[in-house]
Amino acid sequence: MSPREKHIADDAKKTTIGLTAEDSGAIRWISESRRLKKDKRTTGNDILVDALWYFLEKTEGKTRDQIQAMIPAIPVDEHPRSKVTEMKPKSKR
């Protein structure tokens, strides 16, 4: 089996949500339905993000472009910060 292609944006912020058994069951049902249709967006994250954008457009009348226009631009750092921390030896007493 080949590895799944990455489909979460690099600037995505992880969050935690609480789901009831019914909520989880609904997401699993949508996931299986999409899988049968050969849709690639079958993860819980994909389903919730799709539902969010659908809700915003249909209920709130906001498009993705309108939402993006409200978010301030983040300057691109030319030298991304390393996630590796250099550990210095402890001094002897």
MISE-547291 format. One record per residue: residue number from 1; residue in one letter; x, y, z of N, C-alpha, C in turn. Coordinates in steps of 0.05 Angstrom, whole numbers, plus 5000, padded with zeros to 4 digits. Each point is the difference from the previous one (the first is absolute). Layout:
BEGIN
     n   res   n_c1   n_c2   n_c3   ca_c1   ca_c2   ca_c3   c_c1   c_c2   c_c3
   NUM     a      X      Y      Z       X       Y       Z      X      Y      Z
...
This chain:
BEGIN
     n   res   n_c1   n_c2   n_c3   ca_c1   ca_c2   ca_c3   c_c1   c_c2   c_c3
     1     m   5017   4976   5000    4983    5024    5000   5018   5025   5000
     2     s   4994   5018   4982    5016    5024    4999   4991   5020   5021
     3     p   5019   5017   5009    4992    5019    5021   4980   5020   4989
     4     r   4982   5009   5018    4980    5019    4992   5013   5027   4993
     5     e   4988   5013   4980    5010    5026    4993   4992   5020   5022
     6     k   5017   5019   5005    4995    5020    5021   4977   5018   4991
     7     h   4980   5003   5017    4978    5018    4993   4992   5019   5022
     8     i   5019   5004   5018    4996    5020    5021   5020   5022   4996
     9     a   4991   5025   4999    5018    5022    4994   5022   5002   5021
    10     d   5024   5010   4991    5022    5003    5018   4994   5021   5022
    11     d   4983   5019   4995    4994    5021    5020   4976   4993   5017
    12     a   4990   4975   4998    4977    4991    5016   5008   4998   5029
    13     k   4982   5009   5018    5005    4999    5028   4984   4976   5012
    14     k   5014   4983   5015    4986    4977    5011   4981   5010   5022
    15     t   4977   4986   5003    4981    5007    5020   4987   4974   5009
    16     t   4985   5002   5022    4986    4976    5010   4971   5007   5002
    17     i   4983   4982   4992    4971    5004    5002   4988   4975   5014
    18     g   4978   5004   5012    4986    4978    5013   4977   4991   4983
    19     l   4998   4974   4995    4979    4988    4983   4985   4979   5016
    20     t   4974   5000   4998    4983    4980    5012   5002   4975   4983
    21     a   4990   4978   5010    4999    4975    4984   4985   5004   4974
    22     e   4978   5015   5001    4984    5006    4976   5016   5017   4980
    23     d   5015   5020   5010    5017    5016    4983   5021   4983   4986
    24     s   5013   4983   5016    5021    4982    4988   4988   4981   4980
    25     g   4976   4990   5006    4987    4982    4982   4993   5014   4974
    26     a   4991   5025   5001    4994    5015    4976   5024   5004   4983
    27     i   5022   5007   5013    5025    5004    4985   5010   4974   4987
    28     r   4998   4978   5015    5007    4974    4988   4983   4993   4976
    29     w   4974   5006   5003    4981    4994    4977   5008   5016   4976
    30     i   5005   5026   5004    5008    5017    4977   5027   4990   4989
    31     s   5018   4992   5017    5026    4991    4991   4996   4975   4982
    32     e   4984   4981   5009    4996    4975    4984   4985   5006   4974
    33     s   4981   5019   5001    4985    5008    4976   5019   5012   4980
    34     r   5018   5017   5009    5020    5012    4983   5020   4979   4989
    35     r   5007   4982   5017    5019    4979    4992   4988   4983   4977
    36     l   4974   4994   5002    4987    4985    4979   4999   5015   4974
    37     k   4999   5027   5002    4999    5017    4976   5028   5006   4989
    38     k   5020   4987   5013    5029    5004    4993   5009   5029   5005
    39     d   4987   5014   5019    5008    5027    5007   5025   4998   5018
    40     k   5019   5018   4996    5024    5000    5016   4997   5013   5027
    41     r   4979   5016   5003    4997    5016    5025   4982   4984   5019
    42     t   5013   4979   5013    4985    4982    5017   5007   5002   5030
    43     t   5019   5016   5007    5008    5002    5028   4980   5017   5016
    44     g   5000   4997   5026    4983    5017    5017   5006   5029   4996
    45     n   5025   5007   4998    5008    5027    4995   4988   5011   4974
    46     d   5003   4984   4978    4989    5008    4974   4970   5005   5002
    47     i   4986   4982   5013    4971    5002    5002   4991   5025   5016
    48     l   5014   5005   5022    4992    5023    5017   5007   5026   4986
    49     v   5023   5002   4986    5007    5024    4986   4980   5005   4977
    50     d   4993   4979   4985    4981    5003    4979   4973   5010   5011
    51     a   4992   4989   5023    4974    5008    5012   5002   5029   5009
    52     l   5022   5008   5011    5004    5028    5008   4996   5019   4977
    53     w   5014   4995   4978    4998    5018    4977   4972   4999   4987
    54     y   4988   4977   5000    4972    4998    4989   4981   5017   5017
    55     f   5003   4997   5027    4983    5016    5018   5004   5030   4996
    56     l   5026   5008   4999    5005    5028    4997   4988   5011   4974
    57     e   5002   4985   4979    4990    5010    4974   4969   4999   4999
    58     k   4988   4978   5008    4971    4997    4998   4984   5014   5021
    59     t   5010   5000   5025    4985    5012    5022   5008   5028   5006
    60     e   5025   5006   5000    5010    5026    5008   5005   5018   4975
    61     g   5000   4989   4976    5004    5016    4976   5028   5010   4997
    62     k   5020   4986   5012    5028    5008    4998   5015   4981   4982
    63     t   5016   5011   4981    5016    4983    4983   5028   4997   5012
    64     r   5014   4981   4990    5028    4995    5010   5017   5025   4995
    65     d   4995   5013   4977    5015    5025    4994   4994   5022   5020
    66     q   4975   5003   5008    4993    5020    5019   5014   4995   5027
    67     i   5000   4975   5008    5013    4992    5026   5030   5005   4998
    68     q   5012   4993   4978    5029    5004    4996   5007   5029   5000
    69     a   4983   5017   4990    5005    5029    4999   4999   5012   5028
    70     m   4987   4988   5019    4998    5010    5028   5025   4992   5016
    71     i   5015   4981   4991    5023    4990    5015   5025   5016   4992
    72     p   5014   5012   5020    5024    5016    4993   5021   4982   4988
    73     a   5015   5011   4981    5021    4986    4987   5023   4995   5020
    74     i   5011   4976   4999    5022    4992    5018   5026   5002   4984
    75     p   5019   5016   5009    5025    5003    4985   5014   4973   4998
    76     v   5011   4994   4976    5014    4975    4996   5028   5003   5011
    77     d   5007   4982   5018    5027    5000    5011   5019   4986   4980
    78     e   5021   5014   4992    5018    4988    4981   5016   4977   5011
    79     h   5005   5001   5026    5015    4978    5013   4982   4988   5022
    80     p   4986   4979   4993    4983    4988    5020   5016   4990   5024
    81     r   4988   5004   5023    5013    4992    5025   5003   4970   5002
    82     s   5023   4991   5008    5006    4972    5002   4984   4989   5024
    83     k   4990   4975   4997    4986    4988    5023   5020   4984   5017
    84     v   5025   5001   4993    5021    4985    5015   5012   5020   5020
    85     t   5002   4992   5025    5012    5016    5021   5027   4988   5007
    86     e   5021   5017   5000    5026    4990    5007   5003   4998   5030
    87     m   5007   4976   5009    5003    4995    5028   5029   5004   5008
    88     k   5006   5019   5017    5027    5005    5009   5007   4983   5024
    89     p   5025   4990   5002    5006    4983    5023   4998   5016   5026
    90     k   4992   4986   5020    4998    5013    5027   5028   5003   5011
    91     s   5004   5022   5014    5026    5005    5013   5003   4982   5025
    92     k   5024   4991   5005    5004    4983    5024   5004   5018   5024
    93     r   4990   4991   5022    5002    5016    5024   5025   4994   5015
